[in-house]
Amino acid sequence: MEEKIEKKRAKRLHMEHERENIITSGNLFIDVFLGILGKTNATPEVCTKYLKKVLHAIFFLGHINKPQILPEDFIPDCLQRNLRKRCPQIFEQCKTHLPRQTPYSILLEFMAENDNVKDPQNFISQLANVNSSLWKKDRTIGSHPVANDFAFTASIIAYSCYKDATTNRILKIAYGSSMSCKGKVPRLIMIRISALYKWDKAISYAVCRHRNSPAIMFPNQVQCKTFSFEAQKCNFKRIPSCTDCEKLFKNEQPDPLSITDKKICLYGSLAETESVSNLLMCCPDLRNTTVSEQFDNQNPMNREEIEHIFTTQYQQQLISELRSLLNSRDFTVPEGEWLFYNPV
């Protein structure tokens, strides 16, 4: 009996500890994002739109957490009245409306669209500075950043680019981040939202099929590079693509790091997935020519065939799973179409 009581007590303390870390992470993220907005050349309307999206995503993740976190817990008292006056709907719609992205994915999108940084390495360096601000400080090890138990920070970043076949010049580039949310259920929820309503459907198909599917094939002009955040050094280090992504997305030129570096990332972070999906979204010609590799003596599939299989074999299953997961977290699930937060 005493052992059971002690286990319950330990579990309660652990959940409360995680809750406090979520609140700390949310507070930090909002503060850092406000700082980014203060330095940007984006219009006030664009800044307000992205701030609302970030706040809603954080409030949503707080609402589906166990134990639940109220929106007010993330906002300093000095800002609450102003925010409630400017955007009161966010405080209620986190219970009824879904986000399409995690907070960090929204931040990444904002910076990529508004910072006008052409060189990807410079952009990755800017993200490293952002991450350094988002990670908690541990005074016992010289004020170096350490990983939060729950951080809205993405530890993995990837970019995918489409190059000119003759000059090797980058024509289009797109970024992606790891699924930056804590806990199995919130992560499963965000993956299903992404697969259904955010990612390119060919990418969603590949993720749903996982290792049992023919890979999505890309021309050699498409390249993907992945980076892992090193907290102690406050920078992003180039790493091989994860083994899952190498099976899902292919071209004739494999990542040389995957061949030479033995420290292979075994588990998908979905950073590569998001970056490849975003690249397809901004390259219609590339997107329309998407095909699968030949698999089990079957002919390669074109885009229409890939989308058809996703829609007929996986879409409804994902929707059912999403409904079940959200119902388990006291989220108001609509009878008909999903409600998505749309900042106005």
C-alpha positions, 0 to 999 in steps of 0.5 A: 500500500505504501509503495503504491502511495509513493508511486502516485506521489512521485507521478504527481510531482513529475507531472507538476514539474513538467507543467512548470517547465511548459510554462517556463518554456512558453513564457520564454518563447513569447518573450523571444518572439516579441523581441524578433518582431521588434527587430523585423522589417515586416509590417505591423499587420504581418507581425500581429498575424504571426504573434496571434498564431504563436500565442494560439499554438502555445495556448492549445498545447497548454490546453491539451497538456495533462495537467492542463495549463491555462492561457493566463499562465503563459502571459505576464500580468502586465500583458494580459489585459492588453492581449485580452483587449486586442485578441480575446478570441485566442483565449477561448479558441485554444479549446475549440480551434486547431493550430496547423503548426507548432510554435517553433514552426511558426517562428521559422516560417516568419523568419524565413519569409521576412528576414530576407537572408539569402545564405542558408548558413547565415540563416541557421546561425540566426536560428542558433541565436534564437535557440540560445535565448529559448533554452534555460540556464543552469547556474551550476555549470557556468550559465550554459544553456541546457535542454528544457524538460519541455521546450518549444525549441526545435533541436533539429533544423533542416533545409531543402533546396532546388538547384539549377542543374547547370550553374548549381545556384539555389533556385528555391529553399525551404526550411523545417524544424523538428516537432517541438512539443513535449509528450507522446499525445501532443506529439501524435496530435501535431503529427496527424494535424500536419499529415492531414492539413499542412504537409504536401500529400505525397509527403504525408503518404510517405510518412503514413506508409513509413518503411513499407512504401516506395520512396518519393523520388527527387531529381539530383538538383534537390538536396536536403541538409540537417542540423542539430543544436548543440546547447553548450556551444550555442550552434547548429552542427551539420548531421546526417539525415535520419535513416527514416528520411533516407528511406522515404525521400530519395535521389541518385546522390545520397547525403555524403555524411550518411556514408562517412559519419557513423553517428547516424540519427536513428529516429525521425525528427520530422525536420526533413519532412517539413522542409521537403514538404515546404519545398514542394509547396513553393515549387509547383513544377517540382511538385507536379512531377513527384513520383515514387520509386519502383517497388515490388516490381510495380510501376512508379506512381505519379502524383495523382496516384500517390494522392489517391492512395493517401486519400482513400487508405490513410486520410480517414484513419488519421482523422479518426485517430486525431478525434480520439486523441483530442477527446482524451485531452478535453478538447471540443471536437466538432461534429463536422469539419475541423475548426482551425485558428485563423488570425484576423 
